[in-house]
């Protein structure tokens, strides 16, 4: 990590310390939120690429007029594109499971952060009027 990156990291930590009562919890919650966003972006990208490959496969099959992957003259491009598409969809399925876990962890971290920022309720003293027997 370069000196500039280190100094910006230190600045972020200082800002977090001044804004939050519990910077460690806030940093954990931010990290979890970033992980969720990264997983969502990866899933979206994988599914988009798989969709694009699917269109290329259909176009190649239309061009060659062979749609059966078991056919001896089936296009090598279509075979490899099918394999890549299937791998991307399998990876997206794995990431969706990880996303569900990351969402739970992020929500738990947010709940902890909210609990830490809310002050504990204190018992208010209720003044009761003194009775005549206690005044003497």
C-alpha distance (Angstrom), angle and dihedral (degrees) to the residues before:
residue distance angle dihedral
X1 . . .
X2 3.80 . .
X3 3.78 125.7 .
X4 3.80 91.6 -106.8
X5 3.80 92.9 52.2
X6 3.80 90.2 46.6
X7 3.79 92.5 51.3
X8 3.81 92.3 49.0
X9 3.79 89.3 49.1
X10 3.79 89.4 52.2
X11 3.81 90.1 49.5
X12 3.80 90.4 52.0
X13 3.79 90.8 49.9
X14 3.83 90.9 50.5
X15 3.80 91.5 50.1
X16 3.78 90.3 48.7
X17 3.80 91.3 50.3
X18 3.78 92.0 52.1
X19 3.82 95.5 45.4
X20 3.78 102.1 42.6
X21 3.74 135.9 48.8
X22 3.81 89.4 -145.1
X23 3.82 111.3 34.0
X24 3.80 93.6 174.5
X25 3.80 92.0 59.3
X26 3.79 91.2 44.8
X27 3.81 91.4 50.1
X28 3.81 90.4 49.8
X29 3.80 91.2 49.5
X30 3.82 91.0 48.7
X31 3.80 90.8 49.3
X32 3.82 91.2 50.4
X33 3.81 91.1 48.7
X34 3.80 90.4 50.7
X35 3.80 90.4 50.0
X36 3.82 90.9 51.4
X37 3.81 91.2 50.2
X38 3.82 91.6 48.3
X39 3.80 92.4 49.8
X40 3.80 92.1 48.1
X41 3.81 90.9 49.9
X42 3.81 92.3 48.6
X43 3.80 92.7 48.8
X44 3.81 90.8 48.8
X45 3.81 91.6 48.6
X46 3.82 93.6 47.6
X47 3.79 92.9 48.8
X48 3.80 91.8 46.5
X49 3.80 92.0 50.4
X50 3.82 90.5 47.1
X51 3.80 89.9 52.0
X52 3.80 90.7 50.3
X53 3.80 90.8 49.4
X54 3.79 89.9 49.6
X55 3.82 90.1 56.3
X56 3.82 90.3 48.7
X57 3.81 90.5 50.1
X58 3.80 92.0 51.1
X59 3.81 91.0 47.9
X60 3.82 91.4 49.6
X61 3.80 91.6 48.2
X62 3.81 90.3 49.5
X63 3.80 90.7 48.6
X64 3.81 94.0 50.3
X65 3.83 94.3 32.9
X66 3.81 89.5 -135.6
X67 3.79 115.9 116.2
X68 3.80 100.5 164.7
X69 3.82 111.5 94.7
X70 3.81 89.3 -158.0
X71 3.81 92.1 59.0
X72 3.82 112.0 110.8
X73 3.83 92.0 -128.0
X74 3.81 96.5 46.6
X75 3.80 111.6 137.4
X76 3.81 116.4 -92.9
X77 3.80 88.9 -145.5
X78 3.81 90.8 55.4
X79 3.83 90.7 47.4
X80 3.78 93.5 52.4
X81 3.82 92.4 42.0
X82 3.83 90.1 51.8
X83 3.81 90.5 51.0
X84 3.80 92.3 48.4
X85 3.82 91.7 46.8
X86 3.80 91.4 50.3
X87 3.82 91.2 48.5
X88 3.82 91.3 50.2
X89 3.80 92.0 49.8
X90 3.81 90.9 48.6
X91 3.81 90.2 49.9
X92 3.82 90.4 48.8
X93 3.82 89.8 52.4
X94 3.81 90.8 52.6
X95 3.81 90.7 47.8
X96 3.82 90.7 50.9
X97 3.80 89.3 58.6
X98 3.81 89.6 48.8
X99 3.81 89.2 47.3
X100 3.81 92.0 55.8
X101 3.80 89.6 52.0
X102 3.80 92.3 45.8
X103 3.82 90.7 50.1
X104 3.80 90.4 53.4
X105 3.81 91.4 47.9
X106 3.81 91.7 47.7
X107 3.80 92.0 49.5
X108 3.81 90.6 48.0
X109 3.82 90.7 50.2
X110 3.80 90.7 48.5
X111 3.78 90.8 50.3
X112 3.82 90.9 50.3
X113 3.78 90.3 48.4
X114 3.79 91.9 50.2
X115 3.80 91.2 48.1
X116 3.80 91.3 49.4
X117 3.82 92.8 50.4
X118 3.81 95.0 49.8
X119 3.79 111.2 83.3
X120 3.77 116.1 -124.3
X121 3.79 113.0 -100.8
X122 3.79 112.4 -104.2
X123 3.71 124.2 -150.2
X124 3.75 109.4 -108.0
X125 3.74 115.0 -136.3
X126 3.71 111.4 -119.7
X127 3.76 114.0 -152.0
X128 3.70 111.3 -138.4
X129 3.72 120.6 -163.8
X130 3.77 111.2 -108.6
X131 3.70 115.8 -113.8
X132 3.77 121.8 -125.5
X133 3.80 92.1 -105.4
X134 3.82 93.4 57.2
X135 3.82 94.3 47.9
X136 3.74 94.5 66.3
